[in-house]
């Protein structure tokens, strides 16, 4: 084990203050140090020549001698050397130092000759040049070691290696480490830095000039740049998102560097550049979670997650694992999905911090429709909390298979509610969707009926708290439009969009899961929690953005030579142009700024039970007219779809809003 260097607080404080000085002050300090070192070089050269400490015989001689360092400093300034960042001087900076010193020596020797002072031998002029080069170059190295404790040393590759020209966006410490990594590799060659910080413009870092962002088009043309590598820390997340959107106007591939805390911790390599993800463009600044809410219904609990192998279910498991539950029961109908999440969290559990207890992991292969198996699973594992994420969610598929969609989403939820209530489970949280609000498709209607099942059970009272959390699309879930667009772009297009005006809400899967857990902790019974999804996104804009940021041009009438076309296929059966999150407008704030509680109408459980019996009988008989009528009577705002033909008389019963609410 290597010995740790002792920490010197006074030295660290001095270095920190020096780094925080304005750039002009740093330059003035550097000029003063250079002048002193150059004067020292000249004095040493003369003293060696005369073999004794030298002092000028008169003021004119002193003036001629001081002209040497003054000319050298002026040459440094005119050549732009003081615009180089001392910590990251690089080969280019050192080359410029040598050139400036010997140019100034030549100029000074002419000044000496013209002054008529013949008491300055030529060996002094030569010695001054040699000593000045050693002291100035050495001072830069010492300054670099003092100011940059990491001691970055930039290696060079053979010039014969052909590399892709790239620009690094971000001239901070991340950018410099990225530059170092690129120079150790052989696939990319950085040609410039870009940064939005004005004090960095026209500086040189590691031999590369820092440019204003507006200069990117000129850099692309001049150096044939193919990629932009974004190296901005998480503290500049908002700026990074704005920059990424600005880059969409350029035919470049965009790559991102991991966060600084990941690099320094050793979890990832500094060379681990990753492709741009949609979450980088649409994701929001993270709101720190409420630790009390996260732990209130998870720490030490036995928790069942249905649909544990799905996108949301799997992320819920990952989040719960970090909160120290006693047991996590994974239920899924897919063997492959169940194996994958079980294997993943078994490995993750080994890396938990010592203070977080490792939960017991139980995998159950089965369906929420199997009441006997579900009852045994809950009782045998002492389940106290249930997160119900099992559902068929793809609108077109459920639209073509309405009976199976209703059976799984609605009646599966009803079975779970009965089993949980009978076993005395503390909390049941239903993962719902914005498509349940005034749905135009079977999937949305089935989820709204599932919500009504929980609301009715909550109204009946009892020890079990039933609640639901409603939110919109999650980024990069299975079958998401993001994955579809990515596949189509890789295949060369076209990228298919259903309608140019269709919009959707988006949220990252980790944020959604984290908010679901916190919402469940605040439940009182029958709550409809709605997550703040931010601003809606036009899918057409998303498609074009992904094409451009993959390094391609969108082909259109205006740009017929583009690479990938956008094709409009028309709205699918049951699809709406926009989604909603609220049935009514009665919302209240909660303990979390991105979680809202909505008071919405519901049906008493006995009335709903009669309607569900009618629906079940119609499903068994494949009586679509009756199924359609039940949905119209019980689901707010539901409208007909292609898979559910209207009643023969053309006048089906229409749902009328009730006045009953739980709060």
C-alpha positions in Angstrom: 0.0 0.0 0.0 1.4 3.4 -1.0 2.0 5.8 1.8 -0.4 8.8 1.8 1.2 12.2 1.6 0.8 14.4 4.7 -1.8 17.1 4.3 -0.5 20.7 4.9 -3.5 23.0 5.6 -1.5 26.2 5.3 -0.1 25.1 1.9 -3.5 24.0 0.7 -5.1 27.3 1.7 -2.3 29.3 0.0 -2.7 27.3 -3.2 -6.5 27.6 -3.1 -6.3 31.4 -2.8 -3.8 31.6 -5.6 -6.1 29.6 -7.9 -9.1 31.8 -7.0 -7.3 35.0 -8.1 -8.7 36.8 -11.1 -6.9 35.9 -14.3 -5.4 39.4 -14.7 -3.9 39.2 -11.3 -2.3 35.8 -12.1 -0.8 37.3 -15.3 0.7 40.2 -13.4 2.2 37.9 -10.8 3.6 35.7 -13.6 5.1 38.8 -15.4 6.8 39.9 -12.1 8.2 36.4 -11.5 9.5 36.2 -15.1 11.2 39.6 -14.8 12.9 38.6 -11.6 14.1 35.3 -12.9 15.3 36.9 -16.2 17.2 39.5 -14.2 18.7 36.7 -12.0 19.8 34.8 -15.2 21.5 37.9 -16.5 23.2 38.7 -13.2 24.5 35.1 -12.9 25.8 35.1 -16.5 27.8 38.3 -15.9 29.0 37.2 -12.4 30.3 33.9 -13.9 32.0 35.8 -16.7 33.9 38.1 -14.3 34.3 35.5 -11.6 32.9 37.8 -9.0 29.4 39.2 -8.0 28.7 41.9 -10.5 27.3 45.4 -9.9 26.8 48.0 -12.7 29.4 50.8 -12.8 26.8 53.5 -13.6 23.0 53.9 -14.2 23.3 53.8 -18.0 24.9 50.4 -17.8 22.2 49.2 -15.4 19.6 50.5 -17.8 21.1 48.6 -20.8 21.3 45.4 -18.7 17.7 45.7 -17.5 16.6 46.1 -21.1 17.4 42.4 -21.6 14.8 41.0 -19.2 12.3 43.8 -20.2 12.6 42.8 -23.9 12.1 39.2 -23.1 9.0 39.9 -21.0 7.6 42.0 -23.9 8.3 39.2 -26.4 6.5 36.8 -24.1 3.5 39.1 -24.0 3.4 39.8 -27.7 3.6 36.2 -28.6 0.6 35.3 -26.5 2.6 33.2 -24.0 0.7 34.7 -21.0 -2.6 33.4 -22.5 -1.4 29.9 -21.9 -2.7 28.3 -18.7 0.4 27.6 -16.6 -0.9 24.2 -15.3 -1.4 22.8 -18.8 1.4 24.5 -20.8 2.2 21.5 -23.0 4.9 21.1 -25.7 3.5 24.1 -27.6 4.0 26.4 -24.6 7.6 25.3 -24.0 8.5 25.6 -27.6 7.2 29.2 -27.6 9.2 30.0 -24.4 12.4 28.9 -26.1 11.7 30.8 -29.3 10.7 34.0 -27.5 13.9 33.9 -25.3 16.3 33.6 -28.2 14.5 36.1 -30.3 14.7 38.6 -27.3 18.4 37.7 -26.9 19.0 38.7 -30.5 17.1 41.9 -30.1 18.9 42.8 -26.9 22.3 42.1 -28.4 21.4 44.6 -31.1 20.4 47.1 -28.4 23.7 46.6 -26.6 25.6 47.1 -29.8 23.8 50.3 -30.7 24.2 51.6 -27.1 28.0 51.6 -27.5 28.4 49.6 -24.2 31.3 47.3 -25.1 31.7 46.1 -21.5 29.1 43.3 -22.1 30.9 40.3 -23.6 29.2 38.0 -26.1 29.5 35.1 -23.6 27.2 37.0 -21.3 24.6 37.3 -24.0 24.8 33.6 -24.7 24.9 32.7 -21.1 21.8 34.8 -20.4 19.9 33.0 -23.1 20.8 29.6 -21.8 20.1 30.4 -18.1 16.8 32.3 -19.0 15.6 29.2 -20.9 16.3 26.9 -18.0 14.8 29.1 -15.3 11.7 30.2 -17.1 10.9 26.7 -18.4 11.7 25.3 -14.9 9.5 27.9 -13.2 6.5 26.8 -15.4 7.0 23.2 -14.4 7.3 24.1 -10.7 4.2 26.3 -11.0 2.4 23.5 -12.7 3.2 21.1 -9.8 2.1 23.6 -7.2 -1.1 24.6 -8.9 -2.1 21.2 -10.2 -1.5 18.6 -7.6 -2.5 15.9 -10.1 0.7 16.8 -12.1 -0.8 16.1 -15.5 1.8 15.3 -18.1 0.6 15.2 -21.7 2.1 12.5 -23.8 2.4 12.7 -27.6 1.7 10.1 -30.3 3.6 9.6 -33.5 2.5 12.0 -36.2 2.0 9.2 -38.6 -1.1 7.8 -36.7 -4.3 8.9 -38.4 -6.8 10.1 -35.9 -10.3 11.6 -36.1 -10.3 15.4 -35.4 -12.4 16.3 -32.4 -13.3 19.4 -30.4 -13.5 19.2 -26.6 -16.4 21.3 -25.1 -15.2 22.2 -21.6 -11.8 23.5 -20.8 -11.9 22.7 -17.1 -10.2 19.8 -15.2 -12.5 17.3 -16.9 -11.5 18.6 -20.3 -7.8 18.5 -19.5 -8.0 14.9 -18.3 -9.9 14.0 -21.4 -7.2 15.6 -23.5 -4.5 13.6 -21.7 -6.5 10.4 -22.3 -6.9 11.2 -26.0 -3.2 11.7 -26.5 -2.5 8.3 -24.9 -4.9 6.8 -27.4 -4.7 6.5 -31.2 -8.2 7.1 -32.5 -8.9 10.8 -31.9 -6.9 14.0 -32.1 -8.2 17.1 -30.2 -7.8 20.3 -32.3 -9.3 22.8 -29.9 -11.2 23.5 -26.7 -14.5 25.3 -26.6 -15.9 26.9 -23.4 -18.6 29.4 -22.5 -16.5 31.0 -19.8 -15.2 34.3 -21.2 -12.0 34.3 -19.1 -10.9 31.2 -20.9 -11.2 32.5 -24.4 -8.0 32.8 -26.4 -6.1 30.9 -23.6 -4.0 27.9 -24.4 -4.5 24.7 -22.4 -2.2 21.7 -23.1 -1.2 23.4 -26.3 -4.8 23.8 -27.5 -6.5 27.2 -27.9 -9.8 27.8 -26.1 -12.5 29.3 -28.4 -15.9 31.0 -28.0 -18.8 28.5 -28.8 -19.7 30.6 -31.8 -16.4 29.6 -33.4 -17.5 25.9 -33.7 -18.6 26.2 -37.4 -15.2 27.6 -38.4 -13.4 24.9 -36.5 -15.6 22.2 -38.2 -14.7 23.6 -41.6 -11.0 24.3 -40.9 -10.2 21.0 -39.2 -12.9 18.7 -40.7 -14.2 18.0 -37.2 -16.3 14.8 -36.9 -17.1 14.7 -33.1 -17.6 17.1 -30.2 -16.6 15.6 -26.9 -18.5 17.2 -24.0 -16.5 17.4 -20.8 -18.7 19.4 -18.4 -19.2 18.4 -14.7 -22.6 17.7 -13.1 -22.5 21.2 -11.5 -22.9 22.5 -15.0 -25.8 20.2 -15.9 -28.2 23.0 -17.0 -25.5 24.5 -19.2 -24.6 21.1 -20.6 -28.2 20.5 -21.6 -28.4 23.9 -23.3 -25.2 23.2 -25.1 -26.3 19.8 -26.3 -29.4 21.3 -27.8 -27.4 24.0 -29.5 -25.2 21.3 -31.1 -28.1 19.8 -32.9 -27.6 22.4 -35.8 -24.2 20.8 -36.7 -23.7 17.5 -38.5 -21.6 16.1 -35.6 -21.6 13.1 -33.4 -21.7 14.1 -29.7 -20.0 12.1 -27.0 -20.1 12.7 -23.3 -17.6 12.2 -20.5 -18.8 10.6 -17.2 -19.2 12.8 -14.1 -16.1 13.8 -12.3 -17.1 12.0 -9.1 -17.3 8.7 -11.2 -13.8 9.3 -12.7 -12.1 10.1 -9.4 -13.7 7.2 -7.6 -12.3 4.8 -10.1 -15.7 3.4 -11.1 -15.1 4.4 -14.7 -12.2 5.3 -16.9 -11.6 8.9 -18.1 -11.6 7.4 -21.6 -15.1 6.0 -21.1 -16.8 8.4 -23.5 -20.4 7.4 -24.1 -22.8 8.3 -26.8 -25.3 11.1 -26.2 -28.5 9.8 -24.5 -31.9 11.4 -24.8 -32.0 11.8 -21.0 -29.0 14.2 -21.4 -31.3 16.4 -23.5 -34.7 16.0 -21.8 -33.7 15.1 -18.2 -34.1 17.8 -15.6 -31.9 19.0 -12.8 -32.3 16.4 -10.1 -34.2 17.3 -6.9 -32.4 15.7 -3.9 -34.6 12.9 -2.5 -36.2 13.2 0.9 -34.3 10.5 2.9 -37.1 10.2 5.4 -39.7 9.5 2.6 -37.4 6.9 1.0 -36.8 5.0 4.2 -40.3 5.4 5.8 -41.9 2.4 4.1 -38.8 0.5 2.9 -36.1 0.1 5.7 -36.5 -3.3 7.3 -39.6 -4.2 5.3 -40.5 -7.2 3.3 -41.4 -5.8 -0.1 -43.1 -7.4 -3.1 -42.5 -5.9 -6.6 -44.8 -7.3 -9.3 -43.5 -7.0 -12.8 -40.1 -6.9 -11.3 -38.4 -7.7 -14.6 -39.9 -4.7 -16.5 -38.4 -1.3 -16.9 -40.1 0.4 -14.0 -40.3 -2.8 -11.8 -36.5 -3.4 -12.2 -35.6 0.2 -11.4 -37.9 0.0 -8.3 -35.9 -3.0 -7.2 -32.6 -1.3 -7.7 -33.7 1.8 -5.7 -35.3 -0.4 -2.9 -32.0 -2.3 -2.6 -30.2 0.8 -1.5 -32.8 1.5 1.3 -32.2 -1.6 3.4 -35.3 -3.7 3.1 -35.4 -7.0 5.0 -36.6 -8.9 2.0 -37.4 -8.2 -1.7 -39.8 -10.6 -3.4 -39.6 -10.5 -7.2 -42.7 -11.5 -9.1 -42.7 -11.7 -12.9 -44.3 -13.9 -15.6 -41.2 -13.8 -17.8 -38.5 -16.2 -16.8 -35.8 -14.4 -18.7 -36.7 -11.0 -17.2 -36.9 -12.5 -13.7 -33.5 -14.2 -14.1 -31.9 -11.0 -15.4 -33.0 -8.7 -12.5 -32.3 -11.4 -9.9 -28.8 -11.9 -11.2 -28.2 -8.1 -11.4 -29.3 -7.3 -7.9 -27.4 -10.3 -6.4 -24.2 -8.7 -7.8 -25.2 -5.2 -6.8 -25.9 -6.4 -3.2 -22.3 -7.4 -2.8 -21.2 -3.8 -3.4 -23.6 -2.2 -0.8 -22.0 0.0 1.9 -21.4 -1.9 5.1 -24.1 0.0 7.0 -26.8 -1.1 4.5 -28.1 -4.6 5.3 -28.3 -7.0 2.5 -31.9 -8.1 1.9 -33.0 -11.7 1.2 -34.0 -12.0 -2.5 -36.9 -14.3 -3.4 -37.8 -14.9 -7.0 -41.4 -16.0 -7.9 -42.3 -17.0 -11.5 -46.0 -16.4 -11.9 -48.9 -14.1 -12.7 -50.9 -11.6 -10.6 -54.0 -13.4 -12.0 -53.1 -16.6 -10.0 -54.8 -15.8 -6.7 -53.6 -18.9 -4.9 -50.0 -18.4 -5.8 -50.1 -14.7 -5.0 -51.7 -15.3 -1.6 -49.1 -17.8 -0.7 -46.3 -15.5 -1.9 -47.5 -12.7 0.3 -48.2 -14.8 3.4 -45.1 -17.0 3.2 -42.8 -14.0 2.8 -44.5 -11.8 5.3 -45.0 -9.1 2.7 -45.7 -5.7 4.2 -45.4 -3.4 1.1 -46.4 -4.1 -2.5 -45.3 -2.1 -5.6 -47.6 -3.2 -8.4 -45.8 -2.6 -11.7 -47.0 -5.6 -13.6 -49.1 -4.5 -16.6 -49.4 -4.7 -20.3 -48.5 -1.2 -21.4 -48.0 -1.0 -25.2 -51.0 0.7 -26.6 -51.2 -0.8 -30.1 -50.7 -4.4 -28.8 -53.3 -4.1 -26.1 -55.6 -2.4 -28.6 -55.4 -5.5 -30.8 -55.8 -7.8 -27.7 -58.3 -6.0 -25.5 -59.5 -9.1 -23.5 -56.0 -9.9 -22.4 -55.1 -6.3 -21.7 -58.2 -5.9 -19.4 -57.7 -9.3 -17.8 -54.1 -8.6 -16.8 -54.2 -4.8 -16.0 -57.7 -4.6 -14.3 -58.5 -8.0 -13.0 -54.9 -8.8 -12.1 -55.0 -5.6 -9.9 -58.3 -6.7 -8.4 -56.8 -10.1 -7.4 -53.8 -8.4 -5.9 -56.0 -6.0 -3.9 -58.0 -8.9 -2.4 -54.9 -10.9 -1.5 -53.2 -7.9 0.1 -56.2 -7.0 2.1 -56.8 -10.5 3.3 -53.1 -10.8 4.4 -53.1 -7.4 6.2 -50.4 -5.8 4.0 -49.5 -2.3 5.1 -49.2 -0.5 1.8 -50.1 -1.3 -1.8 -48.8 1.2 -4.5 -50.2 0.9 -8.0 -47.9 2.2 -10.8 -50.4 4.0 -13.1 -50.1 6.1 -16.3 -51.2 9.3 -17.8 -53.0 7.3 -20.4 -55.6 6.4 -17.8 -56.9 10.0 -18.0 -59.8 10.3 -20.5 -58.4 7.3 -22.4 -58.9 6.6 -26.1 -57.5 3.1 -25.8 -58.0 -0.1 -24.0 -54.7 0.1 -22.2 -55.6 3.5 -20.6 -59.1 2.3 -19.8 -57.8 -0.8 -18.1 -55.4 1.2 -16.0 -58.2 3.6 -15.0 -60.3 0.7 -13.9 -57.3 -0.6 -11.9 -57.2 2.8 -10.2 -60.9 2.6 -9.4 -60.4 -0.8 -7.8 -57.8 0.7 -5.4 -59.9 3.7 -4.7 -62.9 1.6 -3.9 -60.9 -0.7 -1.6 -59.4 2.3 0.2 -62.9 3.8 0.7 -64.0 0.6 2.5 -61.4 1.2 5.2 -59.1 -1.3 6.9 -55.5 -1.6 7.8 -54.1 -1.7 4.3 -53.3 1.6 2.6 -54.1 1.6 -1.1 -52.6 4.3 -3.3 -51.5 4.9 -6.9 -48.9 7.0 -8.7 -49.6 8.4 -12.1 -46.9 9.6 -14.5 -46.1 9.7 -18.3 -43.6 8.1 -20.5 -40.2 7.1 -19.1 -37.1 7.4 -21.2 -35.5 4.3 -22.7 -38.0 1.9 -21.3 -38.6 -1.4 -23.2 -40.4 -0.6 -26.5 -40.0 3.2 -26.0 -39.9 5.6 -28.9 -36.3 6.4 -28.0 -35.1 2.9 -28.5 -37.1 2.6 -31.7 -35.5 5.8 -33.1 -32.1 4.7 -32.2 -32.6 1.4 -34.1 -33.9 3.2 -37.1 -31.0 5.7 -37.2 -28.5 2.8 -37.0 -30.3 1.1 -39.9 -30.1 4.3 -42.0 -33.7 5.4 -41.6 -36.3 6.4 -42.2 -37.3 7.5 -38.7 -41.0 7.0 -38.3 -43.2 9.5 -36.4 -46.9 8.9 -36.1 -47.9 12.6 -36.4 -45.9 15.9 -36.7 -47.8 17.5 -33.8 -47.9 14.6 -31.3 -46.4 15.4 -27.9 -45.5 13.4 -24.8 -44.2 13.9 -21.3 -40.9 12.2 -20.5 -39.1 11.3 -17.3 -36.0 9.2 -16.6 -36.7 5.8 -15.2 -34.5 6.3 -12.1 -36.3 9.6 -11.3 -39.7 8.0 -11.7 -38.9 5.1 -9.5 -37.4 7.3 -6.8 -40.5 9.5 -6.8 -42.8 6.5 -6.7 -41.2 5.2 -3.5 -41.4 8.7 -1.9 -45.0 9.1 -3.0 -46.0 5.8 -1.5 -44.6 6.8 1.9 -47.0 9.8 2.0 -50.1 7.8 1.2 -53.1 8.0 3.5 -55.4 5.7 1.4 -57.1 6.2 -2.0 -54.5 8.9 -2.9 -53.9 9.6 -6.6 -50.3 10.9 -6.7 -49.3 12.7 -9.8 -45.6 13.3 -10.7 -44.5 16.6 -12.1 -43.3 15.6 -15.6 -42.0 19.0 -16.6 -42.6 20.3 -20.1 -44.1 18.1 -22.9 -41.9 17.3 -25.9 -42.8 17.1 -29.5 -41.9 13.6 -30.8 -41.0 15.1 -34.2 -38.5 17.4 -32.5 -37.1 14.5 -30.6 -36.6 12.4 -33.7 -34.8 15.3 -35.6 -32.6 15.9 -32.5 -31.6 12.3 -32.3 -30.7 12.2 -36.0 -28.6 15.3 -35.9 -26.8 14.4 -32.7 -25.9 11.0 -34.2 -23.9 12.9 -36.8 -26.4 12.8 -39.6 -28.5 15.4 -41.5 -32.3 15.1 -41.7 -33.4 14.5 -45.3 -36.3 16.8 -46.3 -37.6 18.9 -49.2 -35.3 21.7 -48.1 -32.3 19.4 -47.7 -32.7 16.6 -50.3 -29.1 15.5 -49.8 -29.7 14.7 -46.1 -28.9 11.3 -44.7 -32.0 10.1 -42.8 -35.6 11.0 -43.6 -38.5 11.5 -41.2 -41.6 9.6 -42.2 -45.1 10.2 -40.8 -47.2 7.1 -40.5 -50.4 8.4 -38.9 -51.8 8.0 -35.4 -52.1 4.3 -34.4 -55.4 2.9 -33.1 -56.2 4.4 -29.7 -53.4 6.9 -29.8 -53.9 10.6 -28.8 -52.0 13.6 -29.9 -51.3 14.5 -26.3 -51.7 12.9 -22.9 -53.0 14.4 -19.6 -52.1 13.7 -16.0 -55.2 14.9 -14.2 -58.9 14.1 -14.5 -59.9 17.2 -12.5 -58.0 20.3 -11.4 -58.1 19.6 -7.7 -54.4 19.1 -6.8 -52.5 19.7 -3.6 -48.8 20.0 -2.8 -47.1 17.4 -0.8 -43.8 17.1 1.1 -42.0 16.7 -2.2 -41.9 19.5 -4.8 -42.4 17.1 -7.7 -45.2 15.0 -6.2 -48.8 16.2 -6.2 -51.9 14.7 -4.6 -55.0 14.8 -6.8 -58.6 14.3 -5.4 -60.5 12.5 -8.1 -64.0 10.9 -8.3 -64.4 7.2 -7.7 -67.1 4.4 -7.4 -68.0 2.5 -4.3 -66.5 -1.0 -4.5 -69.8 -2.8 -4.5 -71.0 -0.8 -7.6 -67.6 -1.3 -9.3 -67.7 -5.1 -8.5 -71.0 -5.5 -10.3 -69.7 -3.7 -13.3 -66.5 -5.8 -13.3 -68.6 -9.0 -13.2 -70.5 -7.8 -16.2 -67.2 -7.0 -17.9 -65.7 -10.4 -17.1 -68.8 -12.2 -18.5 -68.6 -10.1 -21.7 -64.9 -10.9 -22.0 -65.6 -14.6 -21.6 -68.3 -14.4 -24.3 -66.1 -12.0 -26.4 -69.1 -9.6 -26.4 -67.3 -6.4 -27.5 -70.5 -4.4 -27.4 -71.0 -5.0 -23.8 -67.4 -4.6 -23.0 -67.5 -1.2 -24.7 -70.6 -0.2 -22.8 -69.1 -1.1 -19.4 -66.0 1.0 -20.2 -68.1 4.0 -21.3 -70.2 3.8 -18.1 -67.2 3.5 -15.7 -64.2 5.2 -17.3 -64.2 9.0 -17.3 -63.9 10.4 -20.8 -63.3 7.0 -22.5 -64.0 7.1 -26.3 -64.5 4.3 -28.8 -61.6 2.7 -30.7 -61.2 0.5 -33.7 -60.9 -2.7 -31.6 -64.0 -1.9 -29.6 -66.8 -1.3 -32.1 -69.7 0.9 -31.0 -73.0 -0.5 -29.9 -75.5 -1.4 -32.6 -78.1 1.2 -31.5 -75.3 3.9 -31.7 -76.3 5.3 -28.3 -74.1 3.7 -25.6 -74.3 4.9 -22.0 -71.9 7.7 -21.3 -70.0 8.0 -18.0 -71.1 11.0 -15.8 -68.7 12.5 -13.3 -69.6 11.5 -9.7 -69.2 13.9 -6.8 -67.5 11.3 -4.5 -63.9 11.9 -3.6 -61.7 10.4 -0.9 -60.3 13.7 0.4 
